Amino acid sequence: MRLRHNPKADIAVENSEYVEQDPKSRKGHWNEVFGNDNPIHIEIGMGKGHFLMTLASQNSDINYVGIERVPTVLYKALKKQEELKLKNLVLMAFNADEINEVFGPEEVERIYLNFSDPWPKDRHAQRRLTSERFLKLYESFLKKDGIIEFKTDNRNLFDYSVETAGLSGWKTRDITYDLHNSPYAEGNIMTEYEKKFSEQGVPINKVVIYR
């Protein structure tokens, strides 16, 4: 179902102190945004924000950047942040196609990709956030020992992602096709989609991708 555009969301996002309005100007200087040198973790496609806000509330020694291209969706996360006022979380309305213009070399320690758009048609493969094109973008700013955590309910996308990572020179570990019944379930934080799919009995796939 297509999400209805909300003009109110555009205005709120554009004027919020919790949303970075000029992210490209922060490249290489995110420590100044947070006022410390703590590690930076990012989520691309943060949705309503439950996952990242839970992490931010549990880990005050880590800085988080939540990225969502659709202001109407980001607005839902923004309303939660206005209540929580997490000092180690910054939101961003941004298209991931230019994510390498936002972060400098080795500036990010961890990338979360949760239930990304599968773009099922072959001609759209390079739009997938685990495509070779995006993996090259991540490589430009992910720390040498950094990781990508990828979760999805879509088995085809998952198999594609694991294969593409290998073909692109990345390594994989902690692969599971049923996260909630695996050794990797401990400490797992569910996203809104994950909770919905799990309640329907849909198994969740997860992999850690690293160099």
N, C-alpha and C positions, 0 to 999 in steps of 0.2 A: 504494500500500500504506500502510495506516494505521500510524503510528509507535507502537510500544508504549511506554506510560508507564513511566518509570523513577524510582521513589521516591528512589533514591540520588542521582539528578540534582537533584531538588528540594532536598534537604538540602545538597548541595555548592554549588549556586548561591546558596542563601539564606545561606550562611555564608562565602562566599569574599571575600577582600580585593580581588579583581580585578573583582568585580561591584558596581556601584553599587546599593545597596539602597533608596535613597529618591531616585530621579531627579528627581521634581518639586521637591524642595527645592533642587536645583542650578540651577534655571532662572535664567539671567542671571549665574551665578557659576561656570561651568565652568572659567574660568581659575584659580580657587582649587583646583579638584579636581586639575588638572594642575600647578599651581604655576608657571605661565607664561602669557604672552599669545600663544602661537603659534596659528595658524589651526586651526579645528576642522573635521574632515571626519567624516561619519557614514555608516554603511551600515545600511539598514533591511532586515532579513531576512538576517543575516550567515551563517546556516547553520553549517557546521563551522569557519568562520573563516579558511580559507586565504588568500582574497583580501585581507582587511583586515590580517591579520597580516603578509603580505608587504609591503604598503604601509607599515605601521608600522615594520617592520624596515629599510626602505629610506629612510625619511624621518623622521629623528629631530626635525626642526624643525616637524613637523605633529602635532597631537593627533587621535586617532581614537576614536570611540565606536561600538562594535558593538552593534546592537540586534536581538534575536531573541525572539519572544514565547513560544516553546516551550522550557521549561527542559531537557527531554531533549535537544534539539538544541544548545542553548547549552552544555550540559555538555561536549560534544565539543570546542567551541572553548575552553572553560575549561581543559580538560586540557592543551591546547597552550600556553595562556598561562601555566599553572603551570610549564611547562618553559622557555619563552622569557623570561618576566618582563619584557615590554615596558613601559617606563615611560610611553610615550606612547599607551597603549591602555587603554580602560576598557570593560567589557562591561555589558550591561544586559538583563534579562529584562523585556520591556515590550511591550504591544500598541500598535501605531502609531496607533490611533484617537485617542489623546490626546497625540500627539507634540508638539503645540504647547504642552502644559503642562510640557514638559521643557526647552525651549530658549527663550531670550529673543530680542527683536528683533535681527536681524543678528548673531546669535551663531555661526551656522554658515556656513562658506564653500562647502562642497560636500556633496552628497548622492549616495550610490551606491545604485542600485536594480538588483540583479542577479537575474535569473530569478525574478521575483516570481510569486506565485500568479496565474494568469490569470483566475480566477473567470469562466469562459466564459458562464454564463447571464446574460442581459440584466438580470434582476432583481437580480443581485449586482454590477452594474457599479460602484457606488459603493464597493465594497470593494477595488477595484483600486488599487494604490498610485500609479497615474498618473491616477486619476480627477479630475474637477474638485474634488471634496470634499477630496482629499488635497493637490492643488496649492495650494488655499487655505490649508491648514495649513502647508505648507512656506513659503509666502510670508510667514507671520508671523514666521519666524525666520531665513530665508536672507538673506545679505548682498545688497545691491543688485546687485553684480557677481558673485554666486555662481551656481553651476550645478548641474544635476542630470544625472548620467550614468546612462543606462538601457540595460541589455543584456537580451536575451531570445532564446530560440529560437522563441518563439510569434509567428508572423507576424500573426495576427489581433490579438493584444494589442498588438503593436508599431504596427500601423496605427492602432488605436484610440488609443494613447498620443500619437502624433504629431498626430492630428486633434484630440484633446481639448486638448492643449497650446495649439494655435493658437486654438481656440474660447474658451479660458480667458484669452487675452491674453498668453500666453507665446510665445517664439520658439524655433526649433529650428535646429540646425546639425550638421555632421559626421554626416549620416544615411547609414547603410550597411546593406545587407541581407545582406552577406557580410563581416563584420568581418575575418576572418583572411586574406582576399584583397583587402583595401582599403588605402588610404593611412593609415588610422587603426590599423593593426595594430601598428605599432611601439610598444613599451612596454606593450602590453596584458598584463594579469595575468589568467589564467584562474581562474575559480571551479571547484569540484568538478563542478558540473553542466555548465559550459561544456566542460570537458575530456571529460566523458562524451559529450555531444552531438556535439562536434567529431570524436571518434573514430568516431562512427556516420555521419559525413558530413553532419550537419545544419548548415546555415548559421546564423550568429549575427548578430542585428540589433542595431544600436546607434545611439543618438541622444543629443545633448547638448541639454538644455532650459534656457533662461535667460529672464530678463525684459528 
